């Protein structure tokens, strides 16, 4: 019956490719991300976590696990961007966040979307909504975003 969400059946299968290990891997990295952001807050570099971006440099096993979450990894960490890279591409200024995992948290240089507050490179790219990011334009004027995990 469609009378209430509380009367609906729970689906038995998650979308293909989703694995609890991906969320667990992210959960293990998250405390170091939070620690780095707290230091940045104390120094007045950022105000909220959405003012930050995180780059994660990791061994292949961790990379493959986090890659399953795709762009939605940023929602797990509550940052404007969350990018993963092979550990061989590690840059200066990284901190260790577990075995085979290094990360760098930085202040986003992109404009802030007035709707979702994420700092995104496409803010200002849409004439009909110059203060919105592409995701919000899709949610306001299109069919809406399709999220799978977070």
PyMOL CGO cylinders between C-alpha atoms (Angstrom):
from pymol import cmd
from pymol.cgo import CYLINDER

trace = [
    CYLINDER, 0.00, 0.00, 0.00, 1.15, 3.57, -0.71, 0.3, 1, 1, 1, 1, 1, 1,
    CYLINDER, 1.15, 3.57, -0.71, -0.69, 5.14, 2.23, 0.3, 1, 1, 1, 1, 1, 1,
    CYLINDER, -0.69, 5.14, 2.23, 2.39, 5.64, 4.38, 0.3, 1, 1, 1, 1, 1, 1,
    CYLINDER, 2.39, 5.64, 4.38, 6.10, 5.08, 4.16, 0.3, 1, 1, 1, 1, 1, 1,
    CYLINDER, 6.10, 5.08, 4.16, 5.79, 3.21, 7.45, 0.3, 1, 1, 1, 1, 1, 1,
    CYLINDER, 5.79, 3.21, 7.45, 3.67, 0.57, 5.73, 0.3, 1, 1, 1, 1, 1, 1,
    CYLINDER, 3.67, 0.57, 5.73, 6.20, -0.06, 2.96, 0.3, 1, 1, 1, 1, 1, 1,
    CYLINDER, 6.20, -0.06, 2.96, 8.42, -3.14, 2.70, 0.3, 1, 1, 1, 1, 1, 1,
    CYLINDER, 8.42, -3.14, 2.70, 12.18, -2.76, 3.05, 0.3, 1, 1, 1, 1, 1, 1,
    CYLINDER, 12.18, -2.76, 3.05, 14.11, -3.64, -0.09, 0.3, 1, 1, 1, 1, 1, 1,
    CYLINDER, 14.11, -3.64, -0.09, 16.41, -6.61, 0.23, 0.3, 1, 1, 1, 1, 1, 1,
    CYLINDER, 16.41, -6.61, 0.23, 19.25, -5.64, -2.08, 0.3, 1, 1, 1, 1, 1, 1,
    CYLINDER, 19.25, -5.64, -2.08, 21.39, -2.56, -2.30, 0.3, 1, 1, 1, 1, 1, 1,
    CYLINDER, 21.39, -2.56, -2.30, 22.49, -1.02, -5.58, 0.3, 1, 1, 1, 1, 1, 1,
    CYLINDER, 22.49, -1.02, -5.58, 25.19, -3.08, -7.30, 0.3, 1, 1, 1, 1, 1, 1,
    CYLINDER, 25.19, -3.08, -7.30, 28.74, -2.34, -6.26, 0.3, 1, 1, 1, 1, 1, 1,
    CYLINDER, 28.74, -2.34, -6.26, 27.90, -1.08, -2.80, 0.3, 1, 1, 1, 1, 1, 1,
    CYLINDER, 27.90, -1.08, -2.80, 29.81, -2.76, -0.06, 0.3, 1, 1, 1, 1, 1, 1,
    CYLINDER, 29.81, -2.76, -0.06, 29.80, -2.07, 3.64, 0.3, 1, 1, 1, 1, 1, 1,
    CYLINDER, 29.80, -2.07, 3.64, 33.61, -2.18, 3.49, 0.3, 1, 1, 1, 1, 1, 1,
    CYLINDER, 33.61, -2.18, 3.49, 33.57, 1.12, 1.59, 0.3, 1, 1, 1, 1, 1, 1,
    CYLINDER, 33.57, 1.12, 1.59, 31.75, 2.91, 4.40, 0.3, 1, 1, 1, 1, 1, 1,
    CYLINDER, 31.75, 2.91, 4.40, 33.91, 1.15, 6.99, 0.3, 1, 1, 1, 1, 1, 1,
    CYLINDER, 33.91, 1.15, 6.99, 37.08, 2.26, 5.19, 0.3, 1, 1, 1, 1, 1, 1,
    CYLINDER, 37.08, 2.26, 5.19, 35.81, 5.84, 5.11, 0.3, 1, 1, 1, 1, 1, 1,
    CYLINDER, 35.81, 5.84, 5.11, 34.83, 5.63, 8.78, 0.3, 1, 1, 1, 1, 1, 1,
    CYLINDER, 34.83, 5.63, 8.78, 38.39, 4.65, 9.72, 0.3, 1, 1, 1, 1, 1, 1,
    CYLINDER, 38.39, 4.65, 9.72, 39.84, 7.63, 7.84, 0.3, 1, 1, 1, 1, 1, 1,
    CYLINDER, 39.84, 7.63, 7.84, 37.27, 10.17, 9.03, 0.3, 1, 1, 1, 1, 1, 1,
    CYLINDER, 37.27, 10.17, 9.03, 38.73, 10.89, 12.51, 0.3, 1, 1, 1, 1, 1, 1,
    CYLINDER, 38.73, 10.89, 12.51, 41.98, 12.21, 10.99, 0.3, 1, 1, 1, 1, 1, 1,
    CYLINDER, 41.98, 12.21, 10.99, 40.02, 14.34, 8.51, 0.3, 1, 1, 1, 1, 1, 1,
    CYLINDER, 40.02, 14.34, 8.51, 38.02, 15.79, 11.42, 0.3, 1, 1, 1, 1, 1, 1,
    CYLINDER, 38.02, 15.79, 11.42, 41.22, 16.40, 13.40, 0.3, 1, 1, 1, 1, 1, 1,
    CYLINDER, 41.22, 16.40, 13.40, 42.77, 18.30, 10.50, 0.3, 1, 1, 1, 1, 1, 1,
    CYLINDER, 42.77, 18.30, 10.50, 39.62, 20.37, 10.00, 0.3, 1, 1, 1, 1, 1, 1,
    CYLINDER, 39.62, 20.37, 10.00, 39.44, 21.24, 13.71, 0.3, 1, 1, 1, 1, 1, 1,
    CYLINDER, 39.44, 21.24, 13.71, 42.98, 22.62, 13.51, 0.3, 1, 1, 1, 1, 1, 1,
    CYLINDER, 42.98, 22.62, 13.51, 41.99, 24.67, 10.47, 0.3, 1, 1, 1, 1, 1, 1,
    CYLINDER, 41.99, 24.67, 10.47, 38.91, 25.96, 12.30, 0.3, 1, 1, 1, 1, 1, 1,
    CYLINDER, 38.91, 25.96, 12.30, 41.01, 26.98, 15.31, 0.3, 1, 1, 1, 1, 1, 1,
    CYLINDER, 41.01, 26.98, 15.31, 43.32, 28.89, 12.97, 0.3, 1, 1, 1, 1, 1, 1,
    CYLINDER, 43.32, 28.89, 12.97, 40.29, 30.53, 11.27, 0.3, 1, 1, 1, 1, 1, 1,
    CYLINDER, 40.29, 30.53, 11.27, 41.24, 28.99, 7.90, 0.3, 1, 1, 1, 1, 1, 1,
    CYLINDER, 41.24, 28.99, 7.90, 37.78, 27.42, 7.52, 0.3, 1, 1, 1, 1, 1, 1,
    CYLINDER, 37.78, 27.42, 7.52, 34.47, 27.93, 9.24, 0.3, 1, 1, 1, 1, 1, 1,
    CYLINDER, 34.47, 27.93, 9.24, 32.58, 24.75, 8.46, 0.3, 1, 1, 1, 1, 1, 1,
    CYLINDER, 32.58, 24.75, 8.46, 33.57, 21.39, 7.06, 0.3, 1, 1, 1, 1, 1, 1,
    CYLINDER, 33.57, 21.39, 7.06, 32.01, 22.37, 3.72, 0.3, 1, 1, 1, 1, 1, 1,
    CYLINDER, 32.01, 22.37, 3.72, 34.70, 25.04, 3.39, 0.3, 1, 1, 1, 1, 1, 1,
    CYLINDER, 34.70, 25.04, 3.39, 37.21, 22.17, 3.09, 0.3, 1, 1, 1, 1, 1, 1,
    CYLINDER, 37.21, 22.17, 3.09, 38.34, 19.68, 0.49, 0.3, 1, 1, 1, 1, 1, 1,
    CYLINDER, 38.34, 19.68, 0.49, 40.17, 16.43, 1.22, 0.3, 1, 1, 1, 1, 1, 1,
    CYLINDER, 40.17, 16.43, 1.22, 42.63, 14.58, -0.98, 0.3, 1, 1, 1, 1, 1, 1,
    CYLINDER, 42.63, 14.58, -0.98, 43.32, 11.00, 0.06, 0.3, 1, 1, 1, 1, 1, 1,
    CYLINDER, 43.32, 11.00, 0.06, 46.46, 9.21, -1.14, 0.3, 1, 1, 1, 1, 1, 1,
    CYLINDER, 46.46, 9.21, -1.14, 46.22, 5.51, -0.53, 0.3, 1, 1, 1, 1, 1, 1,
    CYLINDER, 46.22, 5.51, -0.53, 47.30, 2.00, -1.40, 0.3, 1, 1, 1, 1, 1, 1,
    CYLINDER, 47.30, 2.00, -1.40, 45.31, 0.15, -4.05, 0.3, 1, 1, 1, 1, 1, 1,
    CYLINDER, 45.31, 0.15, -4.05, 43.11, -1.83, -1.65, 0.3, 1, 1, 1, 1, 1, 1,
    CYLINDER, 43.11, -1.83, -1.65, 41.88, 1.34, 0.08, 0.3, 1, 1, 1, 1, 1, 1,
    CYLINDER, 41.88, 1.34, 0.08, 41.61, 3.16, -3.25, 0.3, 1, 1, 1, 1, 1, 1,
    CYLINDER, 41.61, 3.16, -3.25, 39.38, 0.44, -4.72, 0.3, 1, 1, 1, 1, 1, 1,
    CYLINDER, 39.38, 0.44, -4.72, 37.18, 0.42, -1.62, 0.3, 1, 1, 1, 1, 1, 1,
    CYLINDER, 37.18, 0.42, -1.62, 36.67, 4.20, -1.54, 0.3, 1, 1, 1, 1, 1, 1,
    CYLINDER, 36.67, 4.20, -1.54, 36.26, 4.40, -5.33, 0.3, 1, 1, 1, 1, 1, 1,
    CYLINDER, 36.26, 4.40, -5.33, 33.00, 2.43, -5.01, 0.3, 1, 1, 1, 1, 1, 1,
    CYLINDER, 33.00, 2.43, -5.01, 31.44, 5.49, -3.38, 0.3, 1, 1, 1, 1, 1, 1,
    CYLINDER, 31.44, 5.49, -3.38, 32.41, 7.77, -6.28, 0.3, 1, 1, 1, 1, 1, 1,
    CYLINDER, 32.41, 7.77, -6.28, 31.58, 11.46, -5.93, 0.3, 1, 1, 1, 1, 1, 1,
    CYLINDER, 31.58, 11.46, -5.93, 29.35, 10.64, -2.96, 0.3, 1, 1, 1, 1, 1, 1,
    CYLINDER, 29.35, 10.64, -2.96, 32.47, 10.22, -0.82, 0.3, 1, 1, 1, 1, 1, 1,
    CYLINDER, 32.47, 10.22, -0.82, 32.28, 13.97, -0.16, 0.3, 1, 1, 1, 1, 1, 1,
    CYLINDER, 32.28, 13.97, -0.16, 28.89, 13.47, 1.48, 0.3, 1, 1, 1, 1, 1, 1,
    CYLINDER, 28.89, 13.47, 1.48, 30.34, 10.80, 3.77, 0.3, 1, 1, 1, 1, 1, 1,
    CYLINDER, 30.34, 10.80, 3.77, 33.09, 13.19, 4.92, 0.3, 1, 1, 1, 1, 1, 1,
    CYLINDER, 33.09, 13.19, 4.92, 30.83, 16.28, 4.74, 0.3, 1, 1, 1, 1, 1, 1,
    CYLINDER, 30.83, 16.28, 4.74, 33.35, 18.20, 2.65, 0.3, 1, 1, 1, 1, 1, 1,
    CYLINDER, 33.35, 18.20, 2.65, 32.93, 20.05, -0.64, 0.3, 1, 1, 1, 1, 1, 1,
    CYLINDER, 32.93, 20.05, -0.64, 35.29, 17.65, -2.42, 0.3, 1, 1, 1, 1, 1, 1,
    CYLINDER, 35.29, 17.65, -2.42, 36.77, 14.28, -1.50, 0.3, 1, 1, 1, 1, 1, 1,
    CYLINDER, 36.77, 14.28, -1.50, 39.25, 12.97, -4.05, 0.3, 1, 1, 1, 1, 1, 1,
    CYLINDER, 39.25, 12.97, -4.05, 41.23, 9.75, -3.96, 0.3, 1, 1, 1, 1, 1, 1,
    CYLINDER, 41.23, 9.75, -3.96, 44.63, 9.20, -5.54, 0.3, 1, 1, 1, 1, 1, 1,
    CYLINDER, 44.63, 9.20, -5.54, 47.18, 6.39, -5.67, 0.3, 1, 1, 1, 1, 1, 1,
    CYLINDER, 47.18, 6.39, -5.67, 49.68, 6.74, -2.83, 0.3, 1, 1, 1, 1, 1, 1,
    CYLINDER, 49.68, 6.74, -2.83, 52.45, 7.16, -5.42, 0.3, 1, 1, 1, 1, 1, 1,
    CYLINDER, 52.45, 7.16, -5.42, 50.97, 10.61, -6.24, 0.3, 1, 1, 1, 1, 1, 1,
    CYLINDER, 50.97, 10.61, -6.24, 51.24, 11.83, -2.64, 0.3, 1, 1, 1, 1, 1, 1,
    CYLINDER, 51.24, 11.83, -2.64, 52.05, 15.54, -2.32, 0.3, 1, 1, 1, 1, 1, 1,
    CYLINDER, 52.05, 15.54, -2.32, 53.85, 17.50, 0.39, 0.3, 1, 1, 1, 1, 1, 1,
    CYLINDER, 53.85, 17.50, 0.39, 51.94, 18.37, 3.53, 0.3, 1, 1, 1, 1, 1, 1,
    CYLINDER, 51.94, 18.37, 3.53, 50.06, 15.09, 3.91, 0.3, 1, 1, 1, 1, 1, 1,
    CYLINDER, 50.06, 15.09, 3.91, 49.39, 13.44, 7.26, 0.3, 1, 1, 1, 1, 1, 1,
    CYLINDER, 49.39, 13.44, 7.26, 49.00, 9.75, 7.96, 0.3, 1, 1, 1, 1, 1, 1,
    CYLINDER, 49.00, 9.75, 7.96, 45.45, 8.48, 8.44, 0.3, 1, 1, 1, 1, 1, 1,
    CYLINDER, 45.45, 8.48, 8.44, 46.12, 4.78, 8.83, 0.3, 1, 1, 1, 1, 1, 1,
    CYLINDER, 46.12, 4.78, 8.83, 48.28, 2.15, 7.22, 0.3, 1, 1, 1, 1, 1, 1,
    CYLINDER, 48.28, 2.15, 7.22, 48.77, 3.01, 3.56, 0.3, 1, 1, 1, 1, 1, 1,
    CYLINDER, 48.77, 3.01, 3.56, 46.63, 6.15, 3.81, 0.3, 1, 1, 1, 1, 1, 1,
    CYLINDER, 46.63, 6.15, 3.81, 47.85, 9.75, 3.70, 0.3, 1, 1, 1, 1, 1, 1,
    CYLINDER, 47.85, 9.75, 3.70, 45.60, 12.76, 3.39, 0.3, 1, 1, 1, 1, 1, 1,
    CYLINDER, 45.60, 12.76, 3.39, 45.65, 16.48, 2.91, 0.3, 1, 1, 1, 1, 1, 1,
    CYLINDER, 45.65, 16.48, 2.91, 42.80, 18.76, 3.93, 0.3, 1, 1, 1, 1, 1, 1,
    CYLINDER, 42.80, 18.76, 3.93, 42.74, 22.20, 2.34, 0.3, 1, 1, 1, 1, 1, 1,
    CYLINDER, 42.74, 22.20, 2.34, 40.46, 25.21, 2.15, 0.3, 1, 1, 1, 1, 1, 1,
    CYLINDER, 40.46, 25.21, 2.15, 38.35, 25.20, -1.00, 0.3, 1, 1, 1, 1, 1, 1,
    CYLINDER, 38.35, 25.20, -1.00, 39.12, 27.98, -3.44, 0.3, 1, 1, 1, 1, 1, 1,
    CYLINDER, 39.12, 27.98, -3.44, 35.79, 27.62, -5.25, 0.3, 1, 1, 1, 1, 1, 1,
    CYLINDER, 35.79, 27.62, -5.25, 32.68, 29.75, -4.78, 0.3, 1, 1, 1, 1, 1, 1,
    CYLINDER, 32.68, 29.75, -4.78, 30.01, 28.60, -2.35, 0.3, 1, 1, 1, 1, 1, 1,
    CYLINDER, 30.01, 28.60, -2.35, 26.60, 27.49, -3.62, 0.3, 1, 1, 1, 1, 1, 1,
    CYLINDER, 26.60, 27.49, -3.62, 23.92, 29.51, -1.82, 0.3, 1, 1, 1, 1, 1, 1,
    CYLINDER, 23.92, 29.51, -1.82, 21.57, 26.52, -1.73, 0.3, 1, 1, 1, 1, 1, 1,
    CYLINDER, 21.57, 26.52, -1.73, 23.70, 23.59, -0.51, 0.3, 1, 1, 1, 1, 1, 1,
    CYLINDER, 23.70, 23.59, -0.51, 26.73, 25.54, 0.80, 0.3, 1, 1, 1, 1, 1, 1,
    CYLINDER, 26.73, 25.54, 0.80, 29.20, 23.26, -1.00, 0.3, 1, 1, 1, 1, 1, 1,
    CYLINDER, 29.20, 23.26, -1.00, 32.10, 25.05, -2.65, 0.3, 1, 1, 1, 1, 1, 1,
    CYLINDER, 32.10, 25.05, -2.65, 31.99, 23.84, -6.26, 0.3, 1, 1, 1, 1, 1, 1,
    CYLINDER, 31.99, 23.84, -6.26, 33.89, 24.78, -9.38, 0.3, 1, 1, 1, 1, 1, 1,
    CYLINDER, 33.89, 24.78, -9.38, 30.68, 25.14, -11.41, 0.3, 1, 1, 1, 1, 1, 1,
    CYLINDER, 30.68, 25.14, -11.41, 29.03, 27.79, -9.19, 0.3, 1, 1, 1, 1, 1, 1,
    CYLINDER, 29.03, 27.79, -9.19, 28.33, 30.75, -11.47, 0.3, 1, 1, 1, 1, 1, 1,
    CYLINDER, 28.33, 30.75, -11.47, 28.24, 28.62, -14.64, 0.3, 1, 1, 1, 1, 1, 1,
    CYLINDER, 28.24, 28.62, -14.64, 24.45, 28.62, -15.04, 0.3, 1, 1, 1, 1, 1, 1,
    CYLINDER, 24.45, 28.62, -15.04, 22.78, 31.78, -16.37, 0.3, 1, 1, 1, 1, 1, 1,
    CYLINDER, 22.78, 31.78, -16.37, 19.37, 30.82, -14.99, 0.3, 1, 1, 1, 1, 1, 1,
    CYLINDER, 19.37, 30.82, -14.99, 20.81, 30.21, -11.50, 0.3, 1, 1, 1, 1, 1, 1,
    CYLINDER, 20.81, 30.21, -11.50, 24.15, 32.04, -11.22, 0.3, 1, 1, 1, 1, 1, 1,
    CYLINDER, 24.15, 32.04, -11.22, 24.60, 31.38, -7.49, 0.3, 1, 1, 1, 1, 1, 1,
    CYLINDER, 24.60, 31.38, -7.49, 23.96, 27.62, -7.66, 0.3, 1, 1, 1, 1, 1, 1,
    CYLINDER, 23.96, 27.62, -7.66, 26.15, 24.60, -8.35, 0.3, 1, 1, 1, 1, 1, 1,
    CYLINDER, 26.15, 24.60, -8.35, 25.22, 22.10, -11.06, 0.3, 1, 1, 1, 1, 1, 1,
    CYLINDER, 25.22, 22.10, -11.06, 23.80, 19.64, -8.54, 0.3, 1, 1, 1, 1, 1, 1,
    CYLINDER, 23.80, 19.64, -8.54, 21.43, 22.26, -7.16, 0.3, 1, 1, 1, 1, 1, 1,
    CYLINDER, 21.43, 22.26, -7.16, 20.43, 23.46, -10.64, 0.3, 1, 1, 1, 1, 1, 1,
    CYLINDER, 20.43, 23.46, -10.64, 19.48, 19.84, -11.42, 0.3, 1, 1, 1, 1, 1, 1,
    CYLINDER, 19.48, 19.84, -11.42, 17.51, 19.60, -8.18, 0.3, 1, 1, 1, 1, 1, 1,
    CYLINDER, 17.51, 19.60, -8.18, 15.72, 22.94, -8.70, 0.3, 1, 1, 1, 1, 1, 1,
    CYLINDER, 15.72, 22.94, -8.70, 15.10, 22.88, -12.46, 0.3, 1, 1, 1, 1, 1, 1,
    CYLINDER, 15.10, 22.88, -12.46, 15.72, 19.32, -13.60, 0.3, 1, 1, 1, 1, 1, 1,
    CYLINDER, 15.72, 19.32, -13.60, 14.77, 15.80, -12.63, 0.3, 1, 1, 1, 1, 1, 1,
    CYLINDER, 14.77, 15.80, -12.63, 16.84, 15.90, -9.44, 0.3, 1, 1, 1, 1, 1, 1,
    CYLINDER, 16.84, 15.90, -9.44, 20.13, 14.27, -8.57, 0.3, 1, 1, 1, 1, 1, 1,
    CYLINDER, 20.13, 14.27, -8.57, 20.50, 10.53, -8.31, 0.3, 1, 1, 1, 1, 1, 1,
    CYLINDER, 20.50, 10.53, -8.31, 22.39, 9.46, -5.21, 0.3, 1, 1, 1, 1, 1, 1,
    CYLINDER, 22.39, 9.46, -5.21, 23.19, 5.85, -4.50, 0.3, 1, 1, 1, 1, 1, 1,
    CYLINDER, 23.19, 5.85, -4.50, 24.96, 5.62, -1.16, 0.3, 1, 1, 1, 1, 1, 1,
    CYLINDER, 24.96, 5.62, -1.16, 25.16, 8.81, 0.88, 0.3, 1, 1, 1, 1, 1, 1,
]
cmd.load_cgo(trace, "trace")
